[in-house]
Amino acid sequence: MLKPEILDPQGQAVQRALPRLGFDGIADVRQGKRFELEVDGTVDDAALARIHEMAETFLANTVIEDFVVRVES
């Protein structure tokens, strides 16, 4: 996700369009990107640390984006 201090024109455009489409009561919209990774084997602490490093150095632009690594089964 973009950091809160970074302008989000796409999110603002969606927010302005929602009332015209009948969706009221939305105070703010932020858009982002998502990567889904399928891991071979189990996700232990070492694998999770490696995935976090991958996100920090390759998948996210940490100058303007925040990221979260999460495991779903």
All heavy atoms as a GROMACS GRO file, in nm:
protein
  569
    1MET      N    1   0.084  -0.119   0.000
    1MET     CA    2   0.000   0.000   0.000
    1MET      C    3   0.088   0.124   0.000
    1MET      O    4   0.197   0.123   0.056
    1MET     CB    5  -0.088   0.003   0.125
    1MET     CG    6  -0.193  -0.108   0.133
    1MET     SD    7  -0.316  -0.101   0.003
    1MET     CE    8  -0.391   0.056   0.032
    2LEU      N    9   0.035   0.228  -0.064
    2LEU     CA   10   0.106   0.355  -0.057
    2LEU      C   11   0.109   0.404   0.087
    2LEU      O   12   0.012   0.385   0.162
    2LEU     CB   13   0.037   0.460  -0.144
    2LEU     CG   14   0.044   0.440  -0.295
    2LEU    CD1   15  -0.046   0.538  -0.366
    2LEU    CD2   16   0.188   0.454  -0.343
    3LYS      N   17   0.218   0.467   0.126
    3LYS     CA   18   0.225   0.524   0.260
    3LYS      C   19   0.121   0.634   0.272
    3LYS      O   20   0.084   0.697   0.173
    3LYS     CB   21   0.366   0.578   0.285
    3LYS     CG   22   0.470   0.469   0.296
    3LYS     CD   23   0.606   0.525   0.329
    3LYS     CE   24   0.704   0.409   0.347
    3LYS     NZ   25   0.836   0.455   0.388
    4PRO      N   26   0.070   0.660   0.394
    4PRO     CA   27  -0.037   0.759   0.411
    4PRO      C   28  -0.004   0.898   0.359
    4PRO      O   29  -0.092   0.970   0.312
    4PRO     CB   30  -0.059   0.761   0.563
    4PRO     CG   31  -0.008   0.630   0.611
    4PRO     CD   32   0.104   0.591   0.519
    5GLU      N   33   0.123   0.937   0.363
    5GLU     CA   34   0.160   1.072   0.318
    5GLU      C   35   0.174   1.084   0.167
    5GLU      O   36   0.191   1.194   0.114
    5GLU     CB   37   0.290   1.117   0.387
    5GLU     CG   38   0.411   1.033   0.356
    5GLU     CD   39   0.430   0.915   0.451
    5GLU    OE1   40   0.338   0.876   0.524
    5GLU    OE2   41   0.542   0.861   0.451
    6ILE      N   42   0.163   0.974   0.094
    6ILE     CA   43   0.174   0.976  -0.052
    6ILE      C   44   0.034   0.992  -0.111
    6ILE      O   45  -0.059   0.921  -0.075
    6ILE     CB   46   0.237   0.845  -0.104
    6ILE    CG1   47   0.375   0.823  -0.041
    6ILE    CG2   48   0.244   0.844  -0.255
    6ILE    CD1   49   0.477   0.930  -0.074
    7LEU      N   50   0.019   1.089  -0.202
    7LEU     CA   51  -0.110   1.109  -0.269
    7LEU      C   52  -0.149   0.984  -0.347
    7LEU      O   53  -0.065   0.916  -0.404
    7LEU     CB   54  -0.102   1.229  -0.364
    7LEU     CG   55  -0.084   1.365  -0.298
    7LEU    CD1   56  -0.070   1.473  -0.405
    7LEU    CD2   57  -0.198   1.396  -0.204
    8ASP      N   58  -0.279   0.957  -0.350
    8ASP     CA   59  -0.331   0.838  -0.417
    8ASP      C   60  -0.441   0.880  -0.514
    8ASP      O   61  -0.560   0.873  -0.483
    8ASP     CB   62  -0.385   0.741  -0.312
    8ASP     CG   63  -0.436   0.610  -0.370
    8ASP    OD1   64  -0.430   0.592  -0.493
    8ASP    OD2   65  -0.483   0.527  -0.292
    9PRO      N   66  -0.405   0.927  -0.635
    9PRO     CA   67  -0.507   0.974  -0.729
    9PRO      C   68  -0.606   0.866  -0.771
    9PRO      O   69  -0.724   0.894  -0.790
    9PRO     CB   70  -0.428   1.027  -0.848
    9PRO     CG   71  -0.286   0.994  -0.825
    9PRO     CD   72  -0.270   0.945  -0.684
   10GLN      N   73  -0.561   0.742  -0.781
   10GLN     CA   74  -0.654   0.635  -0.819
   10GLN      C   75  -0.756   0.611  -0.708
   10GLN      O   76  -0.875   0.596  -0.734
   10GLN     CB   77  -0.579   0.506  -0.850
   10GLN     CG   78  -0.670   0.396  -0.902
   10GLN     CD   79  -0.592   0.273  -0.946
   10GLN    OE1   80  -0.470   0.271  -0.944
   10GLN    NE2   81  -0.663   0.170  -0.984
   11GLY      N   82  -0.710   0.609  -0.584
   11GLY     CA   83  -0.801   0.595  -0.472
   11GLY      C   84  -0.900   0.711  -0.463
   11GLY      O   85  -1.019   0.692  -0.436
   12GLN      N   86  -0.852   0.833  -0.490
   12GLN     CA   87  -0.940   0.950  -0.488
   12GLN      C   88  -1.044   0.943  -0.598
   12GLN      O   89  -1.161   0.980  -0.576
   12GLN     CB   90  -0.857   1.078  -0.501
   12GLN     CG   91  -0.770   1.106  -0.380
   12GLN     CD   92  -0.672   1.218  -0.404
   12GLN    OE1   93  -0.648   1.262  -0.516
   12GLN    NE2   94  -0.611   1.266  -0.296
   13ALA      N   95  -1.007   0.896  -0.716
   13ALA     CA   96  -1.103   0.882  -0.825
   13ALA      C   97  -1.212   0.780  -0.790
   13ALA      O   98  -1.330   0.803  -0.817
   13ALA     CB   99  -1.031   0.841  -0.954
   14VAL      N  100  -1.172   0.671  -0.728
   14VAL     CA  101  -1.270   0.570  -0.685
   14VAL      C  102  -1.363   0.630  -0.580
   14VAL      O  103  -1.485   0.614  -0.586
   14VAL     CB  104  -1.199   0.444  -0.632
   14VAL    CG1  105  -1.298   0.350  -0.564
   14VAL    CG2  106  -1.126   0.372  -0.745
   15GLN      N  107  -1.305   0.703  -0.483
   15GLN     CA  108  -1.386   0.763  -0.377
   15GLN      C  109  -1.490   0.859  -0.435
   15GLN      O  110  -1.605   0.861  -0.392
   15GLN     CB  111  -1.297   0.836  -0.278
   15GLN     CG  112  -1.375   0.898  -0.162
   15GLN     CD  113  -1.285   0.973  -0.067
   15GLN    OE1  114  -1.164   0.981  -0.085
   15GLN    NE2  115  -1.345   1.028   0.037
   16ARG      N  116  -1.452   0.939  -0.534
   16ARG     CA  117  -1.546   1.033  -0.596
   16ARG      C  118  -1.654   0.962  -0.676
   16ARG      O  119  -1.767   1.009  -0.686
   16ARG     CB  120  -1.471   1.132  -0.686
   16ARG     CG  121  -1.392   1.237  -0.608
   16ARG     CD  122  -1.340   1.347  -0.699
   16ARG     NE  123  -1.258   1.296  -0.809
   16ARG     CZ  124  -1.127   1.279  -0.804
   16ARG    NH1  125  -1.060   1.307  -0.692
   16ARG    NH2  126  -1.060   1.234  -0.908
   17ALA      N  127  -1.622   0.846  -0.733
   17ALA     CA  128  -1.718   0.774  -0.815
   17ALA      C  129  -1.820   0.695  -0.734
   17ALA      O  130  -1.932   0.674  -0.780
   17ALA     CB  131  -1.644   0.678  -0.910
   18LEU      N  132  -1.785   0.653  -0.615
   18LEU     CA  133  -1.873   0.567  -0.536
   18LEU      C  134  -2.012   0.627  -0.511
   18LEU      O  135  -2.111   0.556  -0.532
   18LEU     CB  136  -1.806   0.530  -0.403
   18LEU     CG  137  -1.689   0.431  -0.416
   18LEU    CD1  138  -1.622   0.412  -0.281
   18LEU    CD2  139  -1.736   0.298  -0.472
   19PRO      N  140  -2.026   0.753  -0.469
   19PRO     CA  141  -2.161   0.806  -0.448
   19PRO      C  142  -2.245   0.809  -0.576
   19PRO      O  143  -2.366   0.784  -0.572
   19PRO     CB  144  -2.136   0.949  -0.396
   19PRO     CG  145  -1.999   0.946  -0.339
   19PRO     CD  146  -1.923   0.847  -0.424
   20ARG      N  147  -2.181   0.835  -0.689
   20ARG     CA  148  -2.255   0.834  -0.817
   20ARG      C  149  -2.307   0.695  -0.851
   20ARG      O  150  -2.404   0.680  -0.924
   20ARG     CB  151  -2.165   0.885  -0.930
   20ARG     CG  152  -2.130   1.032  -0.919
   20ARG     CD  153  -2.066   1.086  -1.047
   20ARG     NE  154  -1.953   1.009  -1.095
   20ARG     CZ  155  -1.825   1.034  -1.065
   20ARG    NH1  156  -1.794   1.134  -0.985
   20ARG    NH2  157  -1.729   0.960  -1.114
   21LEU      N  158  -2.242   0.593  -0.796
   21LEU     CA  159  -2.282   0.456  -0.821
   21LEU      C  160  -2.374   0.402  -0.710
   21LEU      O  161  -2.407   0.284  -0.710
   21LEU     CB  162  -2.159   0.367  -0.834
   21LEU     CG  163  -2.067   0.402  -0.952
   21LEU    CD1  164  -1.936   0.325  -0.941
   21LEU    CD2  165  -2.136   0.374  -1.083
   22GLY      N  166  -2.412   0.488  -0.618
   22GLY     CA  167  -2.504   0.448  -0.513
   22GLY      C  168  -2.438   0.393  -0.388
   22GLY      O  169  -2.505   0.336  -0.303
   23PHE      N  170  -2.308   0.410  -0.374
   23PHE     CA  171  -2.236   0.362  -0.256
   23PHE      C  172  -2.196   0.482  -0.170
   23PHE      O  173  -2.098   0.550  -0.199
   23PHE     CB  174  -2.112   0.282  -0.296
   23PHE     CG  175  -2.143   0.160  -0.378
   23PHE    CD1  176  -2.125   0.161  -0.515
   23PHE    CD2  177  -2.191   0.046  -0.318
   23PHE    CE1  178  -2.154   0.049  -0.591
   23PHE    CE2  179  -2.220  -0.068  -0.392
   23PHE     CZ  180  -2.201  -0.066  -0.530
   24ASP      N  181  -2.275   0.508  -0.067
   24ASP     CA  182  -2.250   0.623   0.020
   24ASP      C  183  -2.180   0.579   0.149
   24ASP      O  184  -2.178   0.461   0.183
   24ASP     CB  185  -2.382   0.692   0.055
   24ASP     CG  186  -2.450   0.752  -0.068
   24ASP    OD1  187  -2.378   0.813  -0.149
   24ASP    OD2  188  -2.572   0.737  -0.080
   25GLY      N  189  -2.127   0.677   0.222
   25GLY     CA  190  -2.071   0.652   0.353
   25GLY      C  191  -1.927   0.606   0.354
   25GLY      O  192  -1.878   0.560   0.457
   26ILE      N  193  -1.856   0.616   0.243
   26ILE     CA  194  -1.715   0.578   0.238
   26ILE      C  195  -1.630   0.704   0.255
   26ILE      O  196  -1.635   0.793   0.171
   26ILE     CB  197  -1.680   0.507   0.106
   26ILE    CG1  198  -1.769   0.385   0.083
   26ILE    CG2  199  -1.531   0.470   0.102
   26ILE    CD1  200  -1.758   0.279   0.191
   27ALA      N  201  -1.554   0.713   0.364
   27ALA     CA  202  -1.479   0.833   0.396
   27ALA      C  203  -1.348   0.844   0.318
   27ALA      O  204  -1.303   0.954   0.287
   27ALA     CB  205  -1.449   0.838   0.546
   28ASP      N  206  -1.285   0.732   0.285
   28ASP     CA  207  -1.156   0.736   0.216
   28ASP      C  208  -1.134   0.605   0.143
   28ASP      O  209  -1.184   0.500   0.184
   28ASP     CB  210  -1.043   0.759   0.317
   28ASP     CG  211  -0.911   0.794   0.252
   28ASP    OD1  212  -0.912   0.848   0.139
   28ASP    OD2  213  -0.806   0.770   0.314
   29VAL      N  214  -1.059   0.612   0.034
   29VAL     CA  215  -1.021   0.493  -0.042
   29VAL      C  216  -0.872   0.502  -0.071
   29VAL      O  217  -0.823   0.606  -0.116
   29VAL     CB  218  -1.100   0.483  -0.176
   29VAL    CG1  219  -1.051   0.366  -0.259
   29VAL    CG2  220  -1.249   0.474  -0.151
   30ARG      N  221  -0.800   0.396  -0.044
   30ARG     CA  222  -0.659   0.385  -0.080
   30ARG      C  223  -0.645   0.258  -0.164
   30ARG      O  224  -0.698   0.154  -0.129
   30ARG     CB  225  -0.570   0.372   0.044
   30ARG     CG  226  -0.581   0.484   0.145
   30ARG     CD  227  -0.517   0.611   0.101
   30ARG     NE  228  -0.372   0.598   0.096
   30ARG     CZ  229  -0.292   0.694   0.051
   30ARG    NH1  230  -0.342   0.807   0.007
   30ARG    NH2  231  -0.162   0.677   0.049
   31GLN      N  232  -0.576   0.268  -0.274
   31GLN     CA  233  -0.556   0.150  -0.357
   31GLN      C  234  -0.414   0.099  -0.338
   31GLN      O  235  -0.326   0.172  -0.295
   31GLN     CB  236  -0.585   0.182  -0.504
   31GLN     CG  237  -0.487   0.275  -0.572
   31GLN     CD  238  -0.366   0.203  -0.628
   31GLN    OE1  239  -0.376   0.091  -0.673
   31GLN    NE2  240  -0.251   0.267  -0.624
   32GLY      N  241  -0.393  -0.027  -0.367
   32GLY     CA  242  -0.260  -0.086  -0.353
   32GLY      C  243  -0.244  -0.204  -0.446
   32GLY      O  244  -0.325  -0.227  -0.535
   33LYS      N  245  -0.138  -0.278  -0.425
   33LYS     CA  246  -0.114  -0.398  -0.505
   33LYS      C  247  -0.095  -0.515  -0.412
   33LYS      O  248  -0.066  -0.499  -0.294
   33LYS     CB  249   0.007  -0.380  -0.596
   33LYS     CG  250   0.139  -0.359  -0.525
   33LYS     CD  251   0.251  -0.332  -0.623
   33LYS     CE  252   0.380  -0.301  -0.549
   33LYS     NZ  253   0.487  -0.267  -0.641
   34ARG      N  254  -0.110  -0.632  -0.466
   34ARG     CA  255  -0.101  -0.753  -0.385
   34ARG      C  256  -0.026  -0.859  -0.464
   34ARG      O  257  -0.050  -0.879  -0.582
   34ARG     CB  258  -0.242  -0.801  -0.353
   34ARG     CG  259  -0.249  -0.931  -0.281
   34ARG     CD  260  -0.393  -0.965  -0.252
   34ARG     NE  261  -0.407  -1.103  -0.214
   34ARG     CZ  262  -0.510  -1.148  -0.147
   34ARG    NH1  263  -0.607  -1.066  -0.113
   34ARG    NH2  264  -0.517  -1.274  -0.116
   35PHE      N  265   0.065  -0.926  -0.396
   35PHE     CA  266   0.134  -1.041  -0.452
   35PHE      C  267   0.094  -1.162  -0.372
   35PHE      O  268   0.091  -1.157  -0.249
   35PHE     CB  269   0.287  -1.025  -0.444
   35PHE     CG  270   0.342  -0.916  -0.530
   35PHE    CD1  271   0.365  -0.790  -0.478
   35PHE    CD2  272   0.372  -0.940  -0.662
   35PHE    CE1  273   0.416  -0.689  -0.557
   35PHE    CE2  274   0.424  -0.840  -0.742
   35PHE     CZ  275   0.446  -0.713  -0.690
   36GLU      N  276   0.062  -1.271  -0.439
   36GLU     CA  277   0.035  -1.398  -0.372
   36GLU      C  278   0.145  -1.496  -0.412
   36GLU      O  279   0.168  -1.517  -0.531
   36GLU     CB  280  -0.101  -1.453  -0.413
   36GLU     CG  281  -0.216  -1.370  -0.363
   36GLU     CD  282  -0.352  -1.430  -0.394
   36GLU    OE1  283  -0.356  -1.542  -0.453
   36GLU    OE2  284  -0.452  -1.367  -0.360
   37LEU      N  285   0.213  -1.549  -0.313
   37LEU     CA  286   0.323  -1.643  -0.336
   37LEU      C  287   0.283  -1.779  -0.284
   37LEU      O  288   0.235  -1.791  -0.172
   37LEU     CB  289   0.449  -1.596  -0.263
   37LEU     CG  290   0.496  -1.453  -0.291
   37LEU    CD1  291   0.612  -1.418  -0.200
   37LEU    CD2  292   0.534  -1.437  -0.436
   38GLU      N  293   0.305  -1.881  -0.364
   38GLU     CA  294   0.283  -2.018  -0.319
   38GLU      C  295   0.419  -2.078  -0.289
   38GLU      O  296   0.508  -2.080  -0.375
   38GLU     CB  297   0.212  -2.100  -0.427
   38GLU     CG  298   0.171  -2.236  -0.381
   38GLU     CD  299   0.083  -2.308  -0.483
   38GLU    OE1  300   0.004  -2.241  -0.551
   38GLU    OE2  301   0.097  -2.431  -0.494
   39VAL      N  302   0.438  -2.125  -0.168
   39VAL     CA  303   0.568  -2.171  -0.120
   39VAL      C  304   0.573  -2.323  -0.123
   39VAL      O  305   0.478  -2.390  -0.081
   39VAL     CB  306   0.593  -2.119   0.024
   39VAL    CG1  307   0.725  -2.170   0.078
   39VAL    CG2  308   0.588  -1.967   0.026
   40ASP      N  309   0.684  -2.377  -0.174
   40ASP     CA  310   0.707  -2.522  -0.165
   40ASP      C  311   0.739  -2.556  -0.021
   40ASP      O  312   0.824  -2.493   0.042
   40ASP     CB  313   0.825  -2.564  -0.253
   40ASP     CG  314   0.794  -2.553  -0.402
   40ASP    OD1  315   0.677  -2.567  -0.439
   40ASP    OD2  316   0.889  -2.530  -0.480
   41GLY      N  317   0.674  -2.656   0.032
   41GLY     CA  318   0.702  -2.699   0.169
   41GLY      C  319   0.632  -2.614   0.272
   41GLY      O  320   0.538  -2.540   0.244
   42THR      N  321   0.681  -2.624   0.397
   42THR     CA  322   0.619  -2.550   0.507
   42THR      C  323   0.677  -2.410   0.517
   42THR      O  324   0.790  -2.384   0.476
   42THR     CB  325   0.641  -2.623   0.641
   42THR    OG1  326   0.781  -2.634   0.663
   42THR    CG2  327   0.579  -2.762   0.639
   43VAL      N  328   0.597  -2.321   0.573
   43VAL     CA  329   0.642  -2.183   0.594
   43VAL      C  330   0.685  -2.171   0.740
   43VAL      O  331   0.605  -2.144   0.828
   43VAL     CB  332   0.531  -2.082   0.560
   43VAL    CG1  333   0.580  -1.940   0.582
   43VAL    CG2  334   0.486  -2.099   0.416
   44ASP      N  335   0.813  -2.194   0.763
   44ASP     CA  336   0.868  -2.179   0.897
   44ASP      C  337   0.924  -2.038   0.913
   44ASP      O  338   0.910  -1.954   0.824
   44ASP     CB  339   0.974  -2.286   0.925
   44ASP     CG  340   1.087  -2.284   0.823
   44ASP    OD1  341   1.098  -2.188   0.743
   44ASP    OD2  342   1.167  -2.380   0.824
   45ASP      N  343   0.986  -2.010   1.027
   45ASP     CA  344   1.038  -1.876   1.053
   45ASP      C  345   1.143  -1.834   0.949
   45ASP      O  346   1.147  -1.718   0.908
   45ASP     CB  347   1.096  -1.867   1.194
   45ASP     CG  348   0.989  -1.869   1.302
   45ASP    OD1  349   0.871  -1.842   1.270
   45ASP    OD2  350   1.023  -1.898   1.418
   46ALA      N  351   1.227  -1.927   0.908
   46ALA     CA  352   1.331  -1.894   0.809
   46ALA      C  353   1.269  -1.859   0.674
   46ALA      O  354   1.310  -1.762   0.609
   46ALA     CB  355   1.428  -2.011   0.794
   47ALA      N  356   1.169  -1.936   0.631
   47ALA     CA  357   1.102  -1.907   0.504
   47ALA      C  358   1.030  -1.773   0.512
   47ALA      O  359   1.035  -1.694   0.417
   47ALA     CB  360   1.004  -2.019   0.469
   48LEU      N  361   0.965  -1.747   0.623
   48LEU     CA  362   0.894  -1.620   0.640
   48LEU      C  363   0.990  -1.502   0.638
   48LEU      O  364   0.963  -1.399   0.578
   48LEU     CB  365   0.814  -1.623   0.771
   48LEU     CG  366   0.705  -1.521   0.787
   48LEU    CD1  367   0.605  -1.524   0.672
   48LEU    CD2  368   0.632  -1.541   0.918
   49ALA      N  369   1.106  -1.517   0.700
   49ALA     CA  370   1.208  -1.412   0.698
   49ALA      C  371   1.258  -1.388   0.557
   49ALA      O  372   1.279  -1.272   0.516
   49ALA     CB  373   1.323  -1.449   0.791
   50ARG      N  374   1.277  -1.493   0.481
   50ARG     CA  375   1.325  -1.480   0.342
   50ARG      C  376   1.219  -1.410   0.256
   50ARG      O  377   1.251  -1.326   0.173
   50ARG     CB  378   1.357  -1.619   0.287
   50ARG     CG  379   1.419  -1.618   0.152
   50ARG     CD  380   1.564  -1.576   0.161
   50ARG     NE  381   1.623  -1.590   0.028
   50ARG     CZ  382   1.702  -1.500  -0.026
   50ARG    NH1  383   1.736  -1.392   0.040
   50ARG    NH2  384   1.750  -1.518  -0.146
   51ILE      N  385   1.092  -1.443   0.276
   51ILE     CA  386   0.984  -1.379   0.201
   51ILE      C  387   0.975  -1.232   0.238
   51ILE      O  388   0.956  -1.146   0.151
   51ILE     CB  389   0.851  -1.453   0.227
   51ILE    CG1  390   0.857  -1.592   0.164
   51ILE    CG2  391   0.733  -1.373   0.173
   51ILE    CD1  392   0.747  -1.686   0.209
   52HIS      N  393   0.992  -1.200   0.366
   52HIS     CA  394   0.991  -1.060   0.409
   52HIS      C  395   1.104  -0.984   0.342
   52HIS      O  396   1.086  -0.872   0.293
   52HIS     CB  397   1.002  -1.053   0.561
   52HIS     CG  398   0.979  -0.916   0.615
   52HIS    ND1  399   1.078  -0.821   0.622
   52HIS    CD2  400   0.867  -0.858   0.664
   52HIS    CE1  401   1.029  -0.711   0.673
   52HIS    NE2  402   0.901  -0.730   0.700
   53GLU      N  403   1.223  -1.045   0.336
   53GLU     CA  404   1.338  -0.982   0.269
   53GLU      C  405   1.308  -0.961   0.121
   53GLU      O  406   1.342  -0.856   0.064
   53GLU     CB  407   1.461  -1.070   0.287
   53GLU     CG  408   1.585  -1.016   0.219
   53GLU     CD  409   1.703  -1.112   0.225
   53GLU    OE1  410   1.686  -1.229   0.263
   53GLU    OE2  411   1.813  -1.067   0.188
   54MET      N  412   1.245  -1.059   0.057
   54MET     CA  413   1.208  -1.047  -0.084
   54MET      C  414   1.114  -0.930  -0.106
   54MET      O  415   1.130  -0.850  -0.199
   54MET     CB  416   1.142  -1.177  -0.131
   54MET     CG  417   1.100  -1.179  -0.276
   54MET     SD  418   0.993  -1.318  -0.319
   54MET     CE  419   1.057  -1.453  -0.223
   55ALA      N  420   1.014  -0.918  -0.019
   55ALA     CA  421   0.918  -0.808  -0.032
   55ALA      C  422   0.987  -0.674  -0.013
   55ALA      O  423   0.961  -0.579  -0.087
   55ALA     CB  424   0.806  -0.825   0.070
   56GLU      N  425   1.075  -0.666   0.085
   56GLU     CA  426   1.142  -0.540   0.117
   56GLU      C  427   1.239  -0.496   0.010
   56GLU      O  428   1.254  -0.377  -0.018
   56GLU     CB  429   1.214  -0.555   0.251
   56GLU     CG  430   1.272  -0.427   0.303
   56GLU     CD  431   1.323  -0.444   0.446
   56GLU    OE1  432   1.384  -0.549   0.475
   56GLU    OE2  433   1.301  -0.353   0.524
   57THR      N  434   1.308  -0.591  -0.054
   57THR     CA  435   1.413  -0.555  -0.150
   57THR      C  436   1.368  -0.559  -0.296
   57THR      O  437   1.432  -0.498  -0.381
   57THR     CB  438   1.535  -0.647  -0.135
   57THR    OG1  439   1.495  -0.782  -0.158
   57THR    CG2  440   1.597  -0.634   0.001
   58PHE      N  441   1.258  -0.630  -0.325
   58PHE     CA  442   1.221  -0.650  -0.465
   58PHE      C  443   1.076  -0.616  -0.497
   58PHE      O  444   1.048  -0.550  -0.595
   58PHE     CB  445   1.251  -0.795  -0.505
   58PHE     CG  446   1.217  -0.828  -0.646
   58PHE    CD1  447   1.287  -0.772  -0.752
   58PHE    CD2  448   1.114  -0.916  -0.675
   58PHE    CE1  449   1.255  -0.802  -0.883
   58PHE    CE2  450   1.081  -0.947  -0.806
   58PHE     CZ  451   1.152  -0.890  -0.910
   59LEU      N  452   0.982  -0.661  -0.415
   59LEU     CA  453   0.841  -0.647  -0.449
   59LEU      C  454   0.783  -0.511  -0.414
   59LEU      O  455   0.694  -0.462  -0.484
   59LEU     CB  456   0.759  -0.758  -0.381
   59LEU     CG  457   0.798  -0.901  -0.417
   59LEU    CD1  458   0.715  -0.999  -0.336
   59LEU    CD2  459   0.782  -0.925  -0.566
   60ALA      N  460   0.829  -0.449  -0.307
   60ALA     CA  461   0.775  -0.320  -0.264
   60ALA      C  462   0.876  -0.209  -0.289
   60ALA      O  463   0.996  -0.230  -0.278
   60ALA     CB  464   0.740  -0.324  -0.116
   61ASN      N  465   0.824  -0.092  -0.323
   61ASN     CA  466   0.908   0.028  -0.330
   61ASN      C  467   0.895   0.094  -0.194
   61ASN      O  468   0.803   0.171  -0.169
   61ASN     CB  469   0.858   0.120  -0.440
   61ASN     CG  470   0.938   0.249  -0.448
   61ASN    OD1  471   1.018   0.279  -0.361
   61ASN    ND2  472   0.913   0.327  -0.552
   62THR      N  473   0.987   0.063  -0.103
   62THR     CA  474   0.973   0.104   0.036
   62THR      C  475   0.988   0.255   0.057
   62THR      O  476   0.964   0.303   0.167
   62THR     CB  477   1.072   0.028   0.126
   62THR    OG1  478   1.205   0.048   0.078
   62THR    CG2  479   1.039  -0.121   0.128
   63VAL      N  480   1.026   0.328  -0.045
   63VAL     CA  481   1.030   0.474  -0.034
   63VAL      C  482   0.888   0.529  -0.023
   63VAL      O  483   0.861   0.620   0.054
   63VAL     CB  484   1.103   0.537  -0.155
   63VAL    CG1  485   1.094   0.688  -0.153
   63VAL    CG2  486   1.248   0.491  -0.159
   64ILE      N  487   0.794   0.470  -0.098
   64ILE     CA  488   0.657   0.522  -0.100
   64ILE      C  489   0.552   0.420  -0.056
   64ILE      O  490   0.435   0.455  -0.044
   64ILE     CB  491   0.620   0.576  -0.239
   64ILE    CG1  492   0.624   0.465  -0.345
   64ILE    CG2  493   0.708   0.693  -0.278
   64ILE    CD1  494   0.564   0.503  -0.478
   65GLU      N  495   0.592   0.294  -0.034
   65GLU     CA  496   0.495   0.190  -0.001
   65GLU      C  497   0.528   0.123   0.132
   65GLU      O  498   0.643   0.105   0.166
   65GLU     CB  499   0.494   0.080  -0.110
   65GLU     CG  500   0.447   0.127  -0.244
   65GLU     CD  501   0.465   0.022  -0.352
   65GLU    OE1  502   0.562  -0.058  -0.348
   65GLU    OE2  503   0.381   0.020  -0.443
   66ASP      N  504   0.422   0.086   0.204
   66ASP     CA  505   0.431  -0.002   0.319
   66ASP      C  506   0.391  -0.141   0.272
   66ASP      O  507   0.318  -0.155   0.174
   66ASP     CB  508   0.336   0.042   0.430
   66ASP     CG  509   0.379   0.172   0.496
   66ASP    OD1  510   0.500   0.193   0.512
   66ASP    OD2  511   0.290   0.252   0.532
   67PHE      N  512   0.434  -0.244   0.341
   67PHE     CA  513   0.392  -0.380   0.303
   67PHE      C  514   0.372  -0.466   0.426
   67PHE      O  515   0.423  -0.436   0.534
   67PHE     CB  516   0.494  -0.445   0.206
   67PHE     CG  517   0.626  -0.478   0.271
   67PHE    CD1  518   0.646  -0.602   0.326
   67PHE    CD2  519   0.729  -0.386   0.272
   67PHE    CE1  520   0.768  -0.635   0.384
   67PHE    CE2  521   0.850  -0.416   0.330
   67PHE     CZ  522   0.870  -0.542   0.387
   68VAL      N  523   0.296  -0.571   0.406
   68VAL     CA  524   0.269  -0.670   0.511
   68VAL      C  525   0.287  -0.808   0.449
   68VAL      O  526   0.242  -0.831   0.337
   68VAL     CB  527   0.124  -0.657   0.562
   68VAL    CG1  528   0.091  -0.768   0.660
   68VAL    CG2  529   0.101  -0.521   0.625
   69VAL      N  530   0.356  -0.896   0.519
   69VAL     CA  531   0.368  -1.035   0.478
   69VAL      C  532   0.277  -1.116   0.568
   69VAL      O  533   0.283  -1.106   0.691
   69VAL     CB  534   0.514  -1.085   0.490
   69VAL    CG1  535   0.522  -1.233   0.459
   69VAL    CG2  536   0.606  -1.004   0.397
   70ARG      N  537   0.192  -1.196   0.506
   70ARG     CA  538   0.092  -1.272   0.582
   70ARG      C  539   0.084  -1.411   0.526
   70ARG      O  540   0.093  -1.432   0.405
   70ARG     CB  541  -0.040  -1.195   0.570
   70ARG     CG  542  -0.161  -1.266   0.611
   70ARG     CD  543  -0.282  -1.174   0.610
   70ARG     NE  544  -0.338  -1.165   0.478
   70ARG     CZ  545  -0.410  -1.064   0.434
   70ARG    NH1  546  -0.429  -0.959   0.509
   70ARG    NH2  547  -0.463  -1.065   0.315
   71VAL      N  548   0.062  -1.509   0.612
   71VAL     CA  549   0.047  -1.648   0.571
   71VAL      C  550  -0.099  -1.686   0.582
   71VAL      O  551  -0.163  -1.664   0.685
   71VAL     CB  552   0.132  -1.743   0.661
   71VAL    CG1  553   0.109  -1.888   0.622
   71VAL    CG2  554   0.279  -1.705   0.652
   72GLU      N  555  -0.153  -1.739   0.472
   72GLU     CA  556  -0.289  -1.790   0.470
   72GLU      C  557  -0.285  -1.934   0.430
   72GLU      O  558  -0.204  -1.975   0.347
   72GLU     CB  559  -0.375  -1.711   0.370
   72GLU     CG  560  -0.396  -1.567   0.407
   72GLU     CD  561  -0.480  -1.491   0.307
   72GLU    OE1  562  -0.524  -1.552   0.207
   72GLU    OE2  563  -0.501  -1.371   0.328
   73SER      N  564  -0.370  -2.016   0.488
   73SER     CA  565  -0.370  -2.157   0.453
   73SER      C  566  -0.482  -2.189   0.357
   73SER      O  567  -0.564  -2.115   0.324
   73SER     CB  568  -0.382  -2.243   0.576
   73SER     OG  569  -0.484  -2.198   0.661
   0.00000   0.00000   0.00000
